[in-house]
Amino acid sequence: MQPAISIQNLGKSYATGHVALKNVSLDIQHGEIFALLGPNGAGKTTLIGIVCGLVNATSGSVYADGHDIRKDFRVARSMIGLVPQEIATDSFETVWDTSCLSRGLFGKAPNPAHIEKVLRALSLWDKKDSMIRTLSGGMKRRVMIAKALSHEPTILFLDEPTAGVDVELRRDMWQVVRDLRAGGVTIILTTHYIEEAEEMADRIGVIRKGELILVEEKSALMRKLGQKQLCLRLKAPLEAVPEALSDYALTLSADGNQLIYRFDAQADETGIAALLRRLGEQGIDFKELQSDQSSLEDIFVSLIHEESKEHAR
């Protein structure tokens, strides 16, 4: 089966010399929720714009279910729904009218039953005759999703879908996304909220300065979340980790005053007891120890930091 979206060696450069994307390659499978994380200016929105036909790529190719988005634009684009980051709709239209109009823009025949189904799924049915200007920010964002789903796409892009939405409404939106996936829609979302990716995504990608630096199954990332670290504050600084402790995954702080030991919190044997015995045998005393657990945010920040160091070399 063809991937829902296949991106191959995609690049985007502007006349100013700014390089927004650098040889991005990515396959997104049917029925998955893929979260794209990255700081502001990383290239997330540019990537979405190219896939959705709003921005021209400088190099590379994109396929929607096997259809080239440039050579077979009409068919490819009809498969894709886009919910942009900014709320953009006519404030004086009703929810019903704007949803029907969006369907017509894709050349689809009227289908009141489908529009009703979408509005009900998004808890908008009782607002169908309301003018958009009368709705709350969260409801307006739901209208944007309804517009994107009006032409029955099988692939849905959500660019910062819960930006500016309160926590309760954000969780409601998460459920909407899950329901869409359960209905067979492939979801690609960009987000600044780490917990959003952690809560919903099957796979997570991290983009930085136009480069895709990580694509990984969420379950694999969650195993990394199972890693903890034990920080031992030493009574006397060390110049280096002793050879006798080379069996352990130890890191010495720059000032030599802390030893950091990383371990799998879910393992039967963490190795902590044996490490403490070995430290005693080596005459290394510590005055304090504490344990903490990584979060997805820690991993994300660490990746960005490591890439920054690589680029600086």
Protein Blocks (a to p, Z undefined) as FASTA:
>chain_A
ZZfbdcehiacddfkopafbghiacdddehiacdddddehilmmmmmmmmnopaccfbdc
ddeehiafklmmmlmmmmpccddfbdcddfkbcfklmmmmmmmmnopacdfklmmmmmmm
nopmmmmmpcfklpcfklmmmmmmmmmmmnopabdcdehklgoiafklmmmmmmmmmmmm
mnopacddddfblklmmmmmmbdcddeehiafbdcdfklmmmmmmpccdddddfbdcfbd
cfklmmpccdddfkopaccddddfkbmblolmmmmmmmmmnopacfbdcdddddfklmmm
mmmmmmmmmmmZZ
